[in-house]
Structure formats: C-alpha cells, structure tokens
Amino acid sequence: MISSFNIVPTLSHLFESFNSIVIQQQGKLHLTISCENIIVNTDPYQLIRETTLLLSFIRSMPAQPEEMLCILEPKDSNRHQFSLMFKEFTANFTQVKRFNAQLESYDISCIDDNLVALYFKKDALVKKVNETIHKNYDIPPYYAEIKQKLQAHFSSVDSLEKMANRKSLAHGLFLKKVNQALENNLESENFKIDDLCKYLAISRSQLYRRISPVLKMSPAKYLIYFKLQKARSLLQQTTYSIGEVISMVGFSSQSHFSRAFKDQFGMNPSHFKKKK
C-alpha cells in the first residue's frame, strides 16, 4: 500500500540491523544522512525489500572496502525520489546492470568510483517486472539469510498480534491465547508443543493449521521465536546477565541459546549486549 512517510527512520533502522550482520563478517557500513526528513510517497514494504536486496548485492560483490560509506539524500521536492550513494564502490558494470534489471524502483548507475542508487516509483508503462529475482544471479541465498534476520529485528510478539488481528478477530484472539500460554511457561525448559496443545485443548494438527498460515512459521519455530524475542528484550532493557536471561527464557544450555540467537538475529548475544 502506497503511503506518504518519512523514510529516514526506516532506512536508519534498516542500515543499523544490516550493519550488525556486516560486522560479523569483519566489515562496516556507515550511513550519512543529509537531512532529518525525507518524505516520499511509496510502498514501505517494497522500499524495505528492495533496499535490503540492494545492500545484500553490494556486500556480496568482491573487492569492496571493509568499511563503506553510504550517503542518503533527497533528489526532488515532489515526494518520490531519493538517492543512496555508496562511496568507493569497486564497480563491475556488467553485474550492476544485470542486477538492476531485477529491481522495480531503484535505478543504479556508477559515477567515478561511486555507486548511486536512485529510488522512484515507476509508472505502469516503464515498471520493471520482478519475475526473476531468485534467478540468474548468485545472490538469493545470501539475501534470504539477511531478509530472515532483518525480519526478526523489525518484528515483535506485539506486532505479530496486531497483524493477526488485522487478518481477523478470531486469529488475533487465538494468537493472544497462545502467547499467554508461552508467557506463563517461559522459564520452563520442558514446555513443548504437546504441552501447548494440552493448554489450548486442541490437537497438534489443529495448532499447525491455525498458526502456520498467519505467522508463516510452524508452531515449533514460533515457540523458539517467542523465547528469543523475550530474551532480546531482556538483554536490551535490563541489566540481567546472559546466563540469567537464558534461565529466564527456558533454554537448556548456553551453547543452544547462543546458536539460536545468532540464527535469528545475526549476532551472538554477547555482541548484542555490548552493542546495546
């Protein structure tokens, strides 16, 4: 859905989350913003998706500097254009052109040693068809991993409840009941899917049918997601140690917790706590 909004906070959070993953690969991505408000009319979900794909493309290119500077600035006053300039980008024009064909709203060009990505909403006559986004280019696995971690950064238990409510009142009430059960048993290492089914008085197949279409994940994955989201909040907002948090969210071992946390958020819990 197209709406008018300030893209600066959105892109700032996106770059921050993406950078936490880049740091794990011994790199860094700096974002410089020329002004505090850049209002555009666009689809925010498409903006996030295509910017994530653009960042993934840039980080996957060989021979890029470990630290890269990106400048965000408005390009016009009619509320639909802005640019991202990546300084000192080692351009391979063939790959840039090939990649650009996959994007609906970014137009990429190389100027001197910089890569400039101009974002604008194209009309129906010139809009590129994004049918080959997972074909003909060797980036999708990397992009899929980044996308998964960014979704975990930007989502929350509350936001999923709101999303379920928007689908239907019944979906929202059911997820609220699921979350209440998980919250009540958060510290228990032994609270599994069978226990959740017993609490809700439904079968495993019924639970799967009611959760998976709404959350796009299985009940077992959602149980882990819920625990890790709670762990992230505790690490972010309290002074509890990692060991205390592990006990509070019901993980059986530190190694299991650290591995699951890194899988979901792209960094280990000790690095996340330091970053906080």
PEFENJO-V762536 format. One line per field, one symbol per residue. ss: DSSP state (H for helix, E for strand, L for the rest). A space follows every 50 residues. Layout:
ss->???
This chain:
ss->LEEEEEHHHHHHHHHHHHHHHHHHLLLEEEEEELLLLLEEEEEHHHHHHH HHHHHHHHHHLLLLLLEEEEEEEELLLLLLLEEEEELLLLLLHHHHHHHH LLLLLEEEEEELLEEEEEELLLLLLLLLLLLLLLLLLLLHHHHHHHHHHH HHHHLLHHHHHHHHHHHLHHHHHHHHHHHHHHHHLLLLLLLLHHHHHHHH LLLHHHHHHHHHHHHLLLHHHHHHHHHHHHHHHHHHHLLLLHHHHHHHLL LLLHHHHHHHHHHHHLLLHHHHHHHL
